Amino acid sequence: MLTVASGEVISHIADSRDTHAGAAAGTAEAAAAVSGALRFVQVSDSHIGFQGPANTDVVGSFAEAVNQVNSLGFRPDFVMHSGDLTHLSTAGQFDQVKQMMTGMRTDRVFTVPGEHDSIGDAGRAYRRTFGRGTLGDGWYSFDTHGVHFIALVNTLSLEKLGHLGNEQIDFVRKDLAGLPSDTPIVVFSHIPLFAMYPQWGWSTDDALKVIALLRRFSSVTCLNGHVHQLFSKTEGNITFHSATTTAYPLPKPGRAPAPTPQVVPARQLKDALGIRSVGYHQGDRELAIKDQRLA
């Protein structure tokens, strides 16, 4: 469990076998049940269409993730898929993942694209399926429950690192201009906005321009996918959380020649996969993040 309150970060990774974590999670969920609370879910890197020994049934594992969302004991206000919905950007894969997400019991589903969602067409097929109401290459923002959310696209114009571009950075500048500095901010992207491991492309080359715009806010949380594993880092007022995947694990930074799909014993695969739930209560100014394994 990671709780961000008035800039203070307390960290505990929840595990189904940890009774203390379970008690903490129960407390957070009880608090979130109070009227006016915001609760949402992040899923990431479903890679529908992947075929390989690292996971021979990515459709089945994503279906389990959908079922887990529907078994949380509450109805999320929204679900965010933080990219690599598909593996090869085909129309059939986009249709399939969209249909699967309609089975989530939630009011809204949001997405940002991963690099696997823009293969060969600069993201046009993705935007035809998921881009309604977005700007530019698919970025947007929205407000709910006193929190301001920004969804960014950093998977186009790739060389080695993620890239936002001047047009999108200008969007963020204008989007934040009128907000008071005590507004909680949540930023979604596929590739991390911090330098998690640039040697593998796990960073965004112009993210510091956005980070500078976020520095005046008292509480900023950045949620990303791409790296297929849990990782957290705090820099001043900004906390970064990388999410795990519903498809297959990748190696930890530097522990393999390249970030290629990792084959693990079948009984251990679900331990590497999961979903993330987030709760926020406006009165308490608290953002609580809980990562849950599929196992």
C-alpha positions as CSV (number, residue, x, y, z in Angstrom):
1,M,0.0,0.0,0.0
2,L,1.3,3.5,-0.9
3,T,-0.5,6.4,0.7
4,V,0.3,9.9,-0.3
5,A,-1.0,12.5,2.2
6,S,0.1,16.2,2.2
7,G,3.3,15.2,0.4
8,E,4.2,12.4,2.9
9,V,4.6,9.0,1.4
10,I,4.1,5.8,3.4
11,S,4.9,2.6,1.5
12,H,3.7,-1.0,1.9
13,I,3.3,-3.4,-1.0
14,A,0.1,-5.3,-0.5
15,D,0.2,-9.1,-0.8
16,S,-2.7,-11.6,-0.5
17,R,-0.6,-13.6,2.0
18,D,0.2,-10.6,4.2
19,T,-2.4,-10.2,6.9
20,H,-1.2,-6.8,7.9
21,A,-1.5,-5.6,4.4
22,G,-4.9,-7.1,4.2
23,A,-6.0,-5.1,7.2
24,A,-4.5,-1.9,5.8
25,A,-6.3,-2.5,2.5
26,G,-9.6,-3.1,4.4
27,T,-9.1,0.2,6.2
28,A,-8.4,2.0,2.9
29,E,-11.5,0.5,1.2
30,A,-13.7,1.3,4.2
31,A,-12.5,4.9,4.0
32,A,-13.1,5.0,0.3
33,A,-16.7,3.8,0.9
34,V,-17.5,7.2,2.4
35,S,-19.7,9.4,0.3
36,G,-17.7,11.6,-2.1
37,A,-14.7,9.2,-2.3
38,L,-13.0,8.5,-5.6
39,R,-12.0,5.0,-6.5
40,F,-10.4,3.9,-9.8
41,V,-8.4,1.1,-11.2
42,Q,-5.3,1.0,-13.4
43,V,-4.7,-2.0,-15.7
44,S,-1.8,-2.1,-18.1
45,D,0.0,-4.0,-20.9
46,S,-2.5,-6.6,-21.8
47,H,-0.8,-7.2,-25.2
48,I,-3.8,-8.8,-26.8
49,G,-2.4,-10.7,-29.8
50,F,0.9,-11.8,-28.2
51,Q,1.9,-15.3,-28.9
52,G,4.9,-16.8,-27.1
53,P,6.0,-19.1,-24.3
54,A,6.0,-16.2,-21.7
55,N,2.2,-16.4,-21.8
56,T,0.3,-18.7,-24.1
57,D,-3.1,-17.2,-23.2
58,V,-2.9,-13.4,-22.8
59,V,-6.6,-13.2,-23.5
60,G,-7.3,-15.5,-20.6
61,S,-5.1,-13.6,-18.2
62,F,-6.7,-10.3,-19.2
63,A,-10.1,-11.9,-18.7
64,E,-9.0,-12.8,-15.2
65,A,-7.9,-9.2,-14.6
66,V,-11.4,-8.0,-15.8
67,N,-13.0,-10.5,-13.3
68,Q,-10.7,-9.2,-10.6
69,V,-11.8,-5.6,-11.3
70,N,-15.4,-6.8,-11.0
71,S,-14.7,-8.6,-7.7
72,L,-13.1,-5.7,-5.8
73,G,-16.1,-5.2,-3.7
74,F,-16.8,-1.7,-5.1
75,R,-17.7,-0.2,-8.5
76,P,-14.7,1.9,-9.7
77,D,-15.5,5.4,-10.9
78,F,-13.3,4.6,-13.9
79,V,-10.7,2.2,-15.2
80,M,-7.5,3.4,-16.9
81,H,-5.6,1.1,-19.3
82,S,-2.1,2.6,-19.5
83,G,-1.1,1.3,-22.8
84,D,0.0,-1.7,-24.9
85,L,-3.6,-2.8,-25.1
86,T,-2.6,-4.8,-28.2
87,H,0.6,-6.4,-29.3
88,L,0.5,-5.7,-33.0
89,S,-2.0,-2.8,-33.5
90,T,-4.4,-4.8,-35.7
91,A,-8.1,-3.8,-36.0
92,G,-9.1,-7.2,-34.7
93,Q,-6.9,-6.9,-31.6
94,F,-8.3,-3.4,-30.9
95,D,-11.8,-4.7,-31.3
96,Q,-11.1,-7.6,-29.0
97,V,-9.6,-5.6,-26.1
98,K,-12.4,-3.0,-26.4
99,Q,-15.1,-5.7,-26.2
100,M,-13.3,-7.2,-23.2
101,M,-13.2,-3.9,-21.4
102,T,-16.9,-3.4,-21.9
103,G,-17.2,-6.2,-19.4
104,M,-15.7,-4.1,-16.6
105,R,-18.3,-2.9,-14.1
106,T,-17.4,0.8,-14.1
107,D,-18.8,4.1,-15.2
108,R,-16.0,4.9,-17.6
109,V,-12.9,3.4,-19.3
110,F,-10.0,5.6,-20.3
111,T,-6.8,4.6,-22.2
112,V,-3.5,5.9,-23.3
113,P,-1.5,4.2,-26.1
114,G,1.6,2.1,-25.8
115,E,4.2,1.7,-28.6
116,H,2.6,-1.6,-29.5
117,D,-0.6,0.3,-30.2
118,S,0.9,2.4,-32.9
119,I,2.9,-0.1,-35.1
120,G,3.2,1.1,-38.7
121,D,0.5,3.7,-38.6
122,A,1.5,6.4,-36.0
123,G,-1.4,5.4,-33.8
124,R,-4.2,6.0,-36.3
125,A,-6.0,2.6,-35.7
126,Y,-5.7,3.2,-31.9
127,R,-7.3,6.6,-32.2
128,R,-10.1,5.3,-34.4
129,T,-11.0,2.9,-31.6
130,F,-10.2,4.9,-28.5
131,G,-9.4,8.5,-29.5
132,R,-12.8,10.0,-29.5
133,G,-12.8,13.4,-27.6
134,T,-9.0,13.5,-27.4
135,L,-6.6,16.1,-28.7
136,G,-3.6,15.9,-30.9
137,D,-2.2,12.4,-31.0
138,G,-4.6,11.3,-28.2
139,W,-3.9,13.3,-25.1
140,Y,-6.6,14.8,-22.8
141,S,-7.4,15.8,-19.3
142,F,-10.4,15.6,-17.0
143,D,-11.5,16.4,-13.5
144,T,-13.4,14.4,-10.9
145,H,-13.8,14.3,-7.1
146,G,-11.5,17.3,-6.8
147,V,-8.6,15.6,-8.6
148,H,-7.2,16.8,-12.0
149,F,-6.1,14.0,-14.4
150,I,-3.9,14.3,-17.4
151,A,-3.4,11.5,-19.9
152,L,-0.3,11.8,-22.0
153,V,1.0,10.1,-25.2
154,N,4.8,9.5,-25.2
155,T,5.0,6.5,-27.5
156,L,5.0,8.2,-30.9
157,S,8.1,9.8,-32.5
158,L,10.2,7.2,-30.6
159,E,13.9,6.9,-31.2
160,K,15.1,5.2,-28.0
161,L,13.3,7.0,-25.2
162,G,9.7,8.1,-24.9
163,H,8.8,11.5,-26.3
164,L,6.1,14.1,-25.7
165,G,6.8,16.8,-28.2
166,N,6.3,20.6,-28.0
167,E,2.6,20.6,-28.9
168,Q,1.7,18.2,-26.1
169,I,3.9,20.1,-23.6
170,D,2.1,23.3,-24.6
171,F,-1.2,21.5,-23.9
172,V,0.0,20.6,-20.4
173,R,1.1,24.2,-19.7
174,K,-2.2,25.6,-20.7
175,D,-4.1,22.8,-19.0
176,L,-2.5,23.5,-15.7
177,A,-2.4,27.3,-15.9
178,G,-5.7,28.0,-14.1
179,L,-5.4,25.4,-11.4
180,P,-4.7,26.3,-7.8
181,S,-1.5,24.7,-6.4
182,D,-3.3,22.6,-3.9
183,T,-5.1,20.7,-6.6
184,P,-4.1,17.0,-6.5
185,I,-2.7,16.0,-9.9
186,V,-2.6,12.5,-11.4
187,V,-0.7,12.0,-14.7
188,F,-1.1,8.8,-16.8
189,S,1.4,7.8,-19.4
190,H,2.7,4.5,-20.9
191,I,6.4,5.1,-20.7
192,P,7.7,6.3,-17.4
193,L,8.2,10.1,-17.0
194,F,11.2,9.5,-14.8
195,A,14.6,7.9,-15.7
196,M,13.8,4.3,-14.5
197,Y,16.3,2.7,-16.9
198,P,17.1,4.8,-20.0
199,Q,19.4,2.1,-21.4
200,W,16.3,0.1,-22.2
201,G,14.2,3.1,-23.2
202,W,12.5,3.3,-19.8
203,S,12.3,7.1,-19.7
204,T,11.0,10.1,-21.6
205,D,13.5,12.4,-23.2
206,D,11.6,15.6,-22.7
207,A,9.6,14.8,-19.5
208,L,11.5,17.3,-17.4
209,K,9.6,20.1,-19.2
210,V,6.4,18.6,-17.9
211,I,7.8,17.9,-14.4
212,A,8.8,21.5,-14.2
213,L,5.2,22.5,-14.8
214,L,4.1,20.1,-12.0
215,R,6.5,21.3,-9.3
216,R,4.2,24.0,-8.0
217,F,1.5,21.5,-7.0
218,S,1.5,20.1,-3.5
219,S,0.6,16.5,-4.5
220,V,1.4,14.9,-7.9
221,T,1.2,11.2,-8.7
222,C,2.4,9.8,-12.1
223,L,1.2,6.4,-13.1
224,N,2.7,4.5,-16.0
225,G,2.9,1.0,-17.6
226,H,5.5,-0.3,-20.1
227,V,7.9,-1.9,-17.7
228,H,5.7,-4.8,-16.7
229,Q,6.7,-4.6,-13.0
230,L,6.1,-2.6,-9.8
231,F,8.4,0.3,-9.1
232,S,8.0,3.5,-7.1
233,K,10.1,6.6,-6.8
234,T,9.5,10.0,-5.1
235,E,11.1,13.2,-6.1
236,G,10.0,16.1,-3.9
237,N,6.2,16.6,-4.5
238,I,6.0,14.0,-7.3
239,T,5.6,10.3,-6.8
240,F,6.0,7.9,-9.7
241,H,4.4,4.4,-9.7
242,S,5.1,1.9,-12.5
243,A,2.4,-0.8,-12.9
244,T,2.7,-4.4,-13.5
245,T,1.1,-6.2,-16.5
246,T,-1.6,-8.6,-17.3
247,A,0.4,-10.4,-20.0
248,Y,4.0,-11.4,-19.1
249,P,6.9,-10.2,-16.9
250,L,10.0,-8.4,-18.1
251,P,13.4,-8.6,-16.4
252,K,14.4,-6.1,-13.7
253,P,16.5,-3.3,-15.0
254,G,20.0,-4.4,-16.1
255,R,19.4,-8.1,-15.1
256,A,19.2,-9.3,-18.7
257,P,20.7,-8.2,-22.1
258,A,17.4,-6.7,-23.2
259,P,13.8,-6.2,-21.9
260,T,12.4,-9.3,-23.5
261,P,9.4,-11.4,-22.3
262,Q,10.4,-13.6,-19.4
263,V,9.4,-17.3,-19.2
264,V,8.6,-18.3,-15.6
265,P,7.0,-21.5,-14.3
266,A,3.3,-21.6,-15.1
267,R,2.4,-21.6,-11.4
268,Q,4.4,-18.4,-10.9
269,L,3.1,-16.4,-13.8
270,K,0.1,-15.0,-12.0
271,D,2.4,-13.7,-9.2
272,A,4.0,-11.4,-11.9
273,L,0.6,-10.1,-13.2
274,G,-2.0,-7.9,-11.6
275,I,-4.1,-4.8,-11.3
276,R,-3.9,-1.5,-9.3
277,S,-6.7,0.1,-7.3
278,V,-6.6,3.8,-6.2
279,G,-8.7,5.5,-3.6
280,Y,-8.9,9.2,-2.8
281,H,-11.1,11.1,-0.3
282,Q,-11.4,14.8,-0.9
283,G,-11.9,15.7,2.7
284,D,-8.7,13.9,3.8
285,R,-6.6,14.8,0.8
286,E,-5.3,11.2,0.6
287,L,-4.4,9.1,-2.4
288,A,-4.0,5.4,-1.6
289,I,-2.5,3.0,-4.1
290,K,-2.9,-0.8,-3.8
291,D,-1.3,-3.3,-6.2
292,Q,-2.9,-6.7,-6.3
293,R,-1.6,-9.8,-8.0
294,L,-3.8,-12.0,-10.1
295,A,-2.7,-15.0,-8.0
